Amino acid sequence: MRVIHLTLLALYNLLLLVPCVLGAVENTDVLPLAGKWRMKLDPTSNEGAAQKWYSLKISGDIAILPGTINYENHRTAAATVPSSPLGSSIGLGNFQPLYEYRGAVWYQRDVEIPAGWAGKHVELLMESCMWETYVWVDDQFIGTVNSLATPHRYDLTKALKSGAKQRITIAVDNSNLPNAMSGIAGQIKDQKSADATAREMMEFFNEGTVMASTARKVKYGITGHQVWAMMWNGILGRFELHAEDQMRITHADVFPPAETNGIKLKLELANDSGSTGDAKVSLRCKLRGNGQSEETRMEANVHLSGEKCQLVELNLAPKRPLLRWDDENPRVYDGVLELSQAGKASFGEYRMAFGLRELGRRDNQFTVNGRKVFMRGTVENFIFPLTGNAPVDPETWQRLMATVKAYGLNFIRFHTCTPPASAFDAADETGVYLQVELPMLTRPPAGSISKEIKDPASKAFIFDEFRRILATYGNHPSFFGMTMGNEQFDNNQAFRSGLVKQAQQLDSRHFYAESSGGPTHWPAGSTQNGVVSDYFVTAHSVSGTEPLTGIAWSGRRVIDSSRFNTTAPNTTYDYSASLAGLEKPLMTHEVGQWATFPDMREMTRYHGATRPFNFDIIRQRLRDNDLLEFAADFTRASGRLAFALYKEEVESALRTPGLAGFQLLQLNDYPGQGTSTVGLLNSLWESKGLTTPREFRSFCGPVVPLARLSKRTWTTAETLTATVNLANYGATEMNAPAKWSVIDDAGRIQAMGELPAKLAPAGGLSTIGDLSIPLDKIPAPRKVTLRIGVGDLEPNSWDVWVYPAKLPEDPPVGVTLATVWNEQTKMLLRRGHKVLLAVDPASLPPLVNPNPTVHDVGKSSSSREGVLSAPIPGNFTPVFWSPVMKHQQLAQTMGLLCDPANPALAQFPTDFHSDWQWWDPVMSSAVMRVNPLPKALRPIVQVIDNFRDNQRLAMVFEVKVGEGRLLVCSADIAKNLESRPVARQLRYSLLQYMSSGIFNPDVPASEDDLDKVLLANPNSGSK
């Protein structure tokens, strides 16, 4: 018999889970089911049902539950690195499961039922399953439960016999096949069919008849990260039988009354005994984490009606006010509810945890307990590469929430998924707001002409999941809101708005929106789409055409659809003009998405359920192109460029009056779609060494100083001016002086001062003063940092560059400036001259895929689609999202890598990566592909290619050509230099270097090889 070792996750009994959040009956008898179970795979998802495995003793494999089969599955071949020719996207999609299994798995065990359970209500609890489960006791079919987001629970009261040993069989099916487990369909009794549920649902939504889709090939037409991330199979978290009294509290919701210091309770009582008469409900609660906190007691009377299920609403008044919960003061109460009757024993204690907070809206912004709060969010996509499933253990979520707070964030959007209770618990204790989403289809099934899902089973699943989520997690104060899907636009509009309206009726403690992403109203002026939502989450402007992120979401080329490429760098931009006409709070959607080069050093970290085969492919391509030595530098350089862009995106949001928040995409990498390494942290939420929590918090926190600078590059003839704002979304007003300083790159203070204290009320943006700093004393060229701190706040800072107002225009003696690679230029080199070739970017050859026959996008043989006839222009921003998913971006480069100590850059202050001062040279450049040149060549300014193509690219390089010495620059350093101080300074630095005695390139290059780099048609020769 083989033992298959599954992922072992500790059962955590401290946070007990029942139908309401964090609640359990303390006097419940619990029989843990953790341990060895007999197991059998059923890849067809039908063989076991047809052969009645539940009536047999399953033999063969042994599984350890709780756990999954993600790590070891001897019946499924382990995945291997796919063959992926250069230029192909094959294998670059995502991390691959080591063992992938789709189908049912049958688990079976003999369990001895305690003799003392006679007359008790007995329930089977499985906290997390993927995703349909079926349960038998001996030969009796108990039923089926289908939920991705909430525990699976079964009433076994009638099937179990106290004191007896009985066989429990559980089938877990993750296949989503249309006919899965069809062999047991006739055994399902006393359960509503999917069609019946759909009819009931449609009565509420008033949509009329539901038509089943003819195009569906799955049981449930849903999508989202709870099914995208990894199709694991198993049972996770709490796994047990528990017995309860016949009279018991089964559900409790806690509401903070708006006008009193008390609380309102909504209770659900189960009364299998038929007890009637007067009873008492008492609540004891104590503030968590405070050893000095006194217990608060309150009680109320209730009359037992004798009904099997009785709903009760009570108002309880404590002797002292209970404290409120928010992100800065996350106060959680542990409470014990007790139901009792005079002269009778208690019916058991129901333990629960809760926090009191009220969400509101004022001036198109969110309020929490009456205070305006700005949501600073990131996205979580259920990517956990080591386990291949969303964790249920408290430790993982506590670490994740602590990381979010350390980086100054206070909000997480769960993309088309809902986390387990332990995530809500950790967010409650840490002070993080959570937004969950339903796994709504992004678009109707293929071939459908309707914008609505017409399949009753899919809609029924979504509808039931929506109600289960509210019932299970509603008490958590961190539960901020729910949207009904991702980027729905006008798809399923009536369905989504109906869900929002019912949610608002069922549980007013949270906010609800029809969709994350998509316009606020679609089509423009719609009287339906978006009207019922409590708030908007969108990247699209409310009015006008400017997007609410750094790039237009239009599918266009990033090079001309991002303000970071089309507008010279500044820190004045905000979204005010795009918010005109807004009537409710709005959070910007999926801000950022600036990719970093994958970090090859991470590969050994992914030793669990998934493997980074995409990283293997990238590493091999780097090796093949003699670039592997630069891999770590590519990550650091592209990452610092991405960091600069993320900082500006965050500050743009904070600078915008009336904006309610932002949601980054995202703080950590997402390896699940086209190798989208868009995070400043890796997919394990670990640092890449690109920034620190302290640095990130300096511009991303509840209270942040902001400087509005009209530009990033200045001359010594100018006076730097800036308006200083304070985004104050903290708990109190600010009234402290703003201390500022200008510090050069050697750490010397070049200027400093103080703005007088000015009141900055909490809940918005205030102007606290203006700066005017003459630059004539700055020893240019120089990078300097403007640093501003207010009170005890961490100072925020902005790098600016100061250049001489004038420079010599003529090349130094002994250096020839050329703009064309032609016979005349070659002749100068043959005669031993030193030549600066400031090549016209428009004259360079197009940058095509070196192996177009294997390009797998299917639309073009070029890796830069549709640009075969033109050079690839320089692009300041790195790849947006992924070069695999976004192959139409045109310029798919990832910034610059250069050596600040290189003497060619001695008069051009730079770090090792692209920064804002490089914007003008980069955007006036074209990319040079230097693959034909000797492998020993190390460009002075290297352009980082995307990680699909991995070609050797350059902006500035030097070579020896015969007796001559050549330095080539593909940025425009020849035109309009009087108004372009950065290009003028770069030209000057290169010329000064070439006129010195140290300009002596040691890498030879032939004229023929240079023809291939510098001529559009190298075979035609040059004149």
Secondary structure, 3 states (H helix, E strand, C coil): CEEECCCCCCCCCCCCCCCCCCCEECCCEEEECCEEEEEEEECCCCHHHHCCHHHCCCCCEEEEECEECCCCCCCCCCCCCCCCCCCCCCCCCCCEECCCCCCEEEEEEEEECCHHHCCCEEEEEEEEECCEEEEEECCEEEEEEECCCCCEEEECCCCCCCCCEEEEEEEEECCCCCCCCHHHHHHCCCCCCHHHHHHHHHHHHCCCCCCCCCCCCCCCCCCCHHHHCCCCCEEEEEEEEEEECCEEEEEEEEECCCCCCCEEEEEEEEECCCCCEEEEEEEEEEECCCCCCCCEEEEEEEEECCCCEEEEEEEECCCCCCCECCCCCCCCEEEEEEEECCCCCCCCEEEEEECECCEEEECCEEEECCEEECEEEEEECCCCCCCCCCCCCHHHHHHHHHHHHHCCCCEEEECCCCCCHHHHHHHHHHCCEEEEECCCCCCCCCCCCCCCCCCHHHHHHHHHHHHHHHHHHCCCCCEEEEECCECCCCCCHHHHHHHHHHHHHHCCCCEEECCECCCCCCCCCCCCCCCCCCCEEECCCCCCCCCCCCECCCCCCHHHCEHHHHCCCCCCCCCHHHHCCCCCCEEEEEEECECCCCCHHHHHHCCCCEECHHHHHHHHHHHHCCCHHHHHHHHHHHHHHHHHHHHHHHHHHHCCCCCCEEEEECCECECCCCCECCCCECCCCCECCCCCHHHHHCCCCCEEEEEEECCCEEECCCEEEEEEEEEECCCCCECCCEEEEEEECCCCEEEEEEECCCCECCCEEEEEEEEEEECCCCCCCEEEEEEEEECCCCCEEEEEEEECCCCCCCCCCCEEEECCCCHHHHHHHHCCCEEEEECCHHHCCCCCCCCHHHCCCCCCCCCCCCCCCCCCECCCCCCECCCCCCHHHCCCEEEEEECCCCHHHCCCCCCCECCHHHHHHHHCEECEECCCCCCCCCCCEEEEECCCCCCCEEEEEEEEECCEEEEEECECCCCCHHHCHHHHHHHHHHHHHHHCCCCCCCCECCHHHHHHHHCCCHHHCCC
